[in-house]
Amino acid sequence: MKYAMLGNPETRRLYIPHLIVAQSYNCNAACIGCNVIRDDVNISSKEMKKLIDLWAEYCNRYDNGKGIFHLKGGEPFMFDGVWETLDYVVNKGLYLFITTNGTFVDKEAAKRLNELYKKTDGQVIVSLDGSNEEINDLSRPGLYKSAVKAIENLVNEGIDAAWNYRIHKGNQNDVKNAVRMAKDLGVIQFNDLYHAKIRNRNGNLEIADLETVLEQLEELYDDGYKDLLEFSTEGIIRKVASGKYTLMDCPLGYEGLKYIQPDGKETSCPNSVRINDINKVSRKYHGRLVCKGELYASTQDPLYRKVLEKRENLIREKISKLSSSRNQEKNQKAIAWCFSRNW
């Protein structure tokens, strides 16, 4: 099942309701730039079932009666009672999405997932930031072999596997190799995640040059990788230019999008924050739910803002060149940082 987080900008509703749940922040990795808080807070298996019941009931009343349950983390396969939870999701008729670093997706786990996906649709998304171990270790040290093996195990079981590739300066020239590798592995969707400057206690990743990335994606898109890159930055640019998408609006605050944290707090997006301290931000953000990328761009160094301006101008210029005159007016919308796709 290919997927992008899209909705109706007039009604501000997602086409398919999407619940993202981090049952726990427990993880066996120490990735550079990961903003997950490491603590012992978690949602119990009993509470998870109640949450799934409520979400299934909500989705049954939604437009098409279908909805997505997306398990993230932390590392989902470290969660207490995870297989019981996954089975419960599927039996409620929900689409099942899982984002994992792949370390626990061995052959046996892939077989168990195959039994689940016989009953529903969805995808397992594996995080991998390089086409080889050296490049991946720049941001995800020690995880390359297990991530690749996880993808192989999933594909061998006929499960739709997607690849999340977090782009930074250290791997920006590897995109072409990674996409080709993804196709060889049998991945159905390649997500290029072009985020804000990434830093945490493990180190920092410098922002990539978007022009370098887009040059590679454009070449690949026209060279037999169109299906794989349908919801990549390049793919969405093409859809916007053709008029299939009328904007690249951020779904933050859209009806049908929820994110539940291990402490039970609810927000609309894991990349958002609500600012209630007027001393920390400009008045226009006070009390608002704000994208962290937007907030960072507005409150940090001028050099970084120039990078973002270049990024937006580059995308607009590319869309303008590809658009017919009748689609030009539709595309004068703000560009969302994560580009309104699965991340």
C-alpha positions as CSV (number, residue, x, y, z in Angstrom):
1,M,0.0,0.0,0.0
2,K,1.6,3.3,-1.1
3,Y,0.7,6.2,1.0
4,A,1.1,10.0,1.5
5,M,-0.5,12.0,4.2
6,L,-2.9,14.1,2.2
7,G,-6.2,15.8,2.9
8,N,-8.8,18.4,1.6
9,P,-7.5,21.9,2.2
10,E,-11.0,23.3,2.1
11,T,-12.4,21.1,4.8
12,R,-9.0,20.5,6.5
13,R,-9.7,16.8,6.7
14,L,-7.4,13.9,5.9
15,Y,-8.7,11.6,3.2
16,I,-7.7,8.6,5.4
17,P,-7.6,9.3,9.2
18,H,-4.2,8.6,10.6
19,L,-3.4,7.8,14.2
20,I,0.3,7.7,15.1
21,V,1.1,6.1,18.5
22,A,4.4,5.9,20.3
23,Q,3.6,3.3,23.0
24,S,7.1,3.9,24.5
25,Y,10.3,5.8,23.8
26,N,12.4,2.7,24.5
27,C,14.9,2.1,21.8
28,N,18.0,-0.1,21.3
29,A,19.7,2.5,19.0
30,A,21.5,5.8,19.5
31,C,20.8,7.6,16.2
32,I,22.3,11.1,15.6
33,G,19.6,13.7,15.7
34,C,16.9,11.6,17.1
35,N,14.6,13.9,19.2
36,V,12.9,11.1,21.1
37,I,13.0,11.5,24.9
38,R,14.4,8.5,26.7
39,D,12.3,7.8,29.8
40,D,10.3,4.9,31.3
41,V,6.9,6.3,30.5
42,N,4.8,4.0,28.4
43,I,1.2,3.1,27.4
44,S,0.2,-0.3,28.8
45,S,-1.2,-3.1,26.6
46,K,-4.6,-2.7,28.3
47,E,-4.6,1.1,27.5
48,M,-3.5,0.4,24.0
49,K,-6.5,-1.8,23.4
50,K,-8.8,0.9,24.7
51,L,-7.1,3.4,22.4
52,I,-7.5,1.1,19.4
53,D,-11.2,0.6,20.2
54,L,-11.8,4.3,20.3
55,W,-9.9,4.9,17.0
56,A,-11.7,2.1,15.2
57,E,-15.0,3.6,16.3
58,Y,-13.9,7.0,15.1
59,C,-12.7,5.6,11.7
60,N,-16.0,3.7,11.2
61,R,-17.8,7.1,11.3
62,Y,-15.3,8.8,8.9
63,D,-15.8,9.2,5.2
64,N,-14.9,5.8,3.9
65,G,-15.0,3.8,7.2
66,K,-11.2,3.1,7.0
67,G,-8.3,4.4,9.0
68,I,-4.6,3.9,9.7
69,F,-3.1,2.8,12.9
70,H,0.6,3.7,12.8
71,L,2.9,2.3,15.5
72,K,6.2,4.3,16.0
73,G,8.5,4.8,18.9
74,G,11.1,4.4,20.2
75,E,11.5,1.0,18.6
76,P,8.0,-0.6,18.3
77,F,9.2,-4.2,18.5
78,M,10.6,-3.5,22.0
79,F,7.1,-2.6,23.3
80,D,5.4,-4.7,25.9
81,G,2.8,-7.0,24.2
82,V,3.5,-5.6,20.7
83,W,2.3,-8.7,18.8
84,E,-0.9,-8.7,20.8
85,T,-1.4,-5.1,20.0
86,L,-0.7,-5.6,16.3
87,D,-3.2,-8.5,16.1
88,Y,-5.8,-6.4,17.9
89,V,-5.3,-3.5,15.3
90,V,-5.8,-5.9,12.4
91,N,-8.9,-7.5,13.8
92,K,-10.5,-4.1,14.2
93,G,-10.3,-3.6,10.4
94,L,-7.6,-0.9,10.5
95,Y,-4.8,-0.4,8.1
96,L,-1.5,-1.2,9.9
97,F,1.7,0.9,9.5
98,I,4.9,0.3,11.5
99,T,8.0,2.4,11.5
100,T,11.1,0.4,12.7
101,N,14.9,0.4,12.7
102,G,14.7,-3.2,11.5
103,T,16.8,-4.8,14.2
104,F,14.0,-7.1,15.4
105,V,12.5,-8.0,12.0
106,D,14.1,-11.3,11.5
107,K,12.7,-14.1,9.3
108,E,10.4,-15.3,12.1
109,A,9.0,-11.8,12.8
110,A,8.5,-11.3,9.0
111,K,6.4,-14.5,8.9
112,R,4.3,-13.3,11.8
113,L,3.8,-10.0,10.1
114,N,2.8,-11.8,6.9
115,E,-0.1,-13.5,8.7
116,L,-1.3,-10.1,9.9
117,Y,-1.1,-8.4,6.5
118,K,-3.2,-11.2,5.0
119,K,-6.0,-9.6,6.9
120,T,-5.4,-5.9,6.1
121,D,-3.3,-3.4,4.1
122,G,-0.5,-1.1,5.1
123,Q,3.3,-1.1,5.1
124,V,6.3,-1.6,7.3
125,I,8.7,1.4,7.1
126,V,12.4,0.8,7.7
127,S,14.7,3.6,8.6
128,L,18.0,3.5,6.7
129,D,20.2,6.5,5.9
130,G,22.7,5.1,3.5
131,S,23.3,2.7,0.6
132,N,26.3,1.3,2.5
133,E,27.4,0.8,6.0
134,E,29.9,3.7,6.1
135,I,27.3,6.3,5.0
136,N,24.5,4.9,7.2
137,D,26.8,5.0,10.3
138,L,27.1,8.8,10.0
139,S,23.6,9.0,11.5
140,R,22.5,5.5,12.4
141,P,25.6,3.8,13.7
142,G,25.6,0.0,13.7
143,L,22.2,-0.4,12.2
144,Y,22.9,-0.9,8.5
145,K,23.1,-4.7,8.2
146,S,20.0,-5.3,10.3
147,A,18.0,-2.7,8.4
148,V,18.8,-4.2,5.0
149,K,18.1,-7.7,6.3
150,A,14.8,-6.5,7.7
151,I,13.8,-5.2,4.2
152,E,14.8,-8.5,2.6
153,N,12.8,-10.5,5.1
154,L,9.7,-8.3,4.6
155,V,9.9,-8.4,0.8
156,N,10.5,-12.2,0.9
157,E,7.2,-12.6,2.8
158,G,5.3,-10.4,0.3
159,I,4.9,-7.5,2.8
160,D,4.9,-3.9,1.4
161,A,8.2,-2.4,2.7
162,A,9.0,1.3,2.5
163,W,12.3,3.0,3.1
164,N,12.7,6.2,5.2
165,Y,15.9,7.9,4.1
166,R,16.7,10.9,6.3
167,I,18.8,13.3,4.1
168,H,21.6,15.4,5.6
169,K,24.8,16.8,4.2
170,G,26.8,13.6,4.9
171,N,24.6,11.5,2.6
172,Q,23.2,14.0,0.1
173,N,25.3,12.5,-2.7
174,D,24.2,9.0,-1.9
175,V,20.5,9.5,-2.8
176,K,20.9,8.0,-6.3
177,N,22.6,4.9,-5.0
178,A,20.0,4.5,-2.2
179,V,17.1,4.7,-4.6
180,R,18.6,2.1,-7.0
181,M,19.3,-0.1,-4.0
182,A,15.7,0.3,-2.8
183,K,14.4,-0.9,-6.2
184,D,16.8,-3.9,-6.2
185,L,15.6,-4.8,-2.7
186,G,11.9,-4.7,-3.8
187,V,10.9,-1.7,-1.7
188,I,7.6,-0.1,-2.9
189,Q,8.1,3.5,-1.6
190,F,11.2,5.6,-1.0
191,N,10.6,8.5,1.3
192,D,13.3,11.2,1.2
193,L,13.0,13.0,4.5
194,Y,14.5,16.5,4.2
195,H,14.3,17.9,7.7
196,A,15.6,20.8,9.6
197,K,19.1,20.9,11.1
198,I,19.3,17.8,13.2
199,R,21.1,17.6,16.6
200,N,20.9,15.8,19.9
201,R,23.2,14.6,22.6
202,N,24.7,12.1,20.2
203,G,25.8,14.7,17.7
204,N,24.4,16.8,14.9
205,L,23.7,16.5,11.2
206,E,24.1,19.5,8.9
207,I,21.3,20.3,6.5
208,A,21.6,19.0,3.0
209,D,21.8,21.0,-0.2
210,L,18.3,20.5,-1.8
211,E,19.5,21.2,-5.3
212,T,22.0,18.4,-5.1
213,V,19.2,16.0,-3.9
214,L,16.7,17.1,-6.5
215,E,19.1,16.7,-9.4
216,Q,19.5,13.1,-8.4
217,L,15.8,12.5,-7.9
218,E,14.9,14.1,-11.2
219,E,17.3,11.9,-13.1
220,L,16.0,8.8,-11.4
221,Y,12.3,9.7,-11.8
222,D,12.9,10.0,-15.6
223,D,15.0,6.8,-15.7
224,G,12.6,4.1,-14.6
225,Y,12.1,4.9,-10.9
226,K,8.8,6.8,-11.1
227,D,6.7,4.3,-9.2
228,L,9.2,4.1,-6.3
229,L,9.5,7.9,-6.1
230,E,5.8,8.6,-6.4
231,F,5.7,10.3,-3.0
232,S,9.3,11.6,-3.0
233,T,9.9,15.3,-3.2
234,E,10.3,15.0,-6.9
235,G,7.1,12.9,-7.3
236,I,5.1,15.5,-5.3
237,I,6.5,18.4,-7.3
238,R,5.4,16.6,-10.5
239,K,1.9,16.0,-9.1
240,V,1.6,19.6,-8.0
241,A,2.7,20.9,-11.4
242,S,0.3,18.6,-13.3
243,G,-2.6,19.9,-11.2
244,K,-3.2,16.5,-9.5
245,Y,-2.3,18.2,-6.2
246,T,-3.3,21.8,-5.8
247,L,-1.0,22.6,-2.9
248,M,1.7,21.3,-0.6
249,D,-0.2,22.3,2.5
250,C,0.9,21.0,5.9
251,P,-1.7,18.7,7.4
252,L,-0.9,20.0,10.9
253,G,-4.3,20.5,12.7
254,Y,-6.3,18.6,10.0
255,E,-9.2,16.5,11.2
256,G,-8.3,12.9,11.2
257,L,-4.6,13.3,12.2
258,K,-3.6,12.5,15.7
259,Y,-0.4,11.6,17.5
260,I,-0.3,10.0,20.9
261,Q,2.8,10.1,23.1
262,P,3.8,7.6,25.7
263,D,2.6,9.9,28.5
264,G,-0.8,10.0,26.9
265,K,-0.5,13.6,25.6
266,E,-2.1,14.2,22.2
267,T,-1.1,16.4,19.4
268,S,-1.6,16.6,15.7
269,C,1.9,15.8,14.5
270,P,5.1,14.4,16.1
271,N,7.0,17.2,14.5
272,S,4.9,19.9,16.1
273,V,4.9,21.8,19.4
274,R,2.4,24.1,21.2
275,I,4.0,27.3,22.4
276,N,2.5,28.8,25.5
277,D,5.5,30.9,26.7
278,I,5.4,34.3,25.0
279,N,9.0,34.9,26.0
280,K,10.3,32.1,23.8
281,V,8.7,33.0,20.5
282,S,7.2,35.9,18.6
283,R,3.6,36.8,19.4
284,K,2.3,35.2,16.2
285,Y,3.2,31.8,17.4
286,H,1.9,32.2,21.0
287,G,-0.7,29.5,21.8
288,R,-0.5,28.0,18.4
289,L,0.4,24.4,17.3
290,V,3.6,25.1,15.3
291,C,5.7,22.9,13.0
292,K,9.2,22.5,14.6
293,G,10.8,23.2,11.2
294,E,8.8,26.5,10.9
295,L,9.6,27.4,14.4
296,Y,13.3,26.7,14.0
297,A,13.4,28.7,10.8
298,S,11.7,31.7,12.5
299,T,13.8,31.8,15.7
300,Q,17.3,30.7,14.7
301,D,20.2,32.1,12.8
302,P,19.9,34.2,9.6
303,L,22.1,31.7,7.7
304,Y,19.6,28.9,8.3
305,R,16.7,31.1,7.1
306,K,18.6,31.7,3.9
307,V,18.9,28.0,3.4
308,L,15.1,27.6,3.8
309,E,14.4,30.5,1.4
310,K,16.6,28.9,-1.2
311,R,14.8,25.6,-0.7
312,E,11.4,27.2,-1.2
313,N,12.5,29.2,-4.2
314,L,14.0,26.2,-5.8
315,I,10.9,24.1,-5.4
316,R,8.6,26.9,-6.7
317,E,10.9,27.5,-9.7
318,K,10.8,23.8,-10.5
319,I,7.0,23.7,-10.2
320,S,6.6,26.8,-12.3
321,K,8.7,25.3,-15.2
322,L,6.7,22.1,-15.2
323,S,3.2,23.7,-14.8
324,S,0.9,24.6,-17.5
325,S,-0.5,28.1,-17.4
326,R,-3.9,26.9,-16.0
327,N,-2.2,25.3,-13.0
328,Q,0.1,28.3,-12.2
329,E,-2.5,30.1,-10.0
330,K,-3.3,26.9,-8.0
331,N,0.3,26.5,-6.8
332,Q,0.8,29.8,-4.9
333,K,0.7,28.1,-1.5
334,A,3.1,27.9,1.3
335,I,5.4,24.9,1.1
336,A,5.2,22.6,4.2
337,W,8.5,21.6,5.7
338,C,7.9,17.8,5.5
339,F,6.0,18.3,2.2
340,S,2.8,16.7,3.3
341,R,3.9,13.1,2.9
342,N,4.6,10.1,5.0
343,W,7.6,10.7,7.3
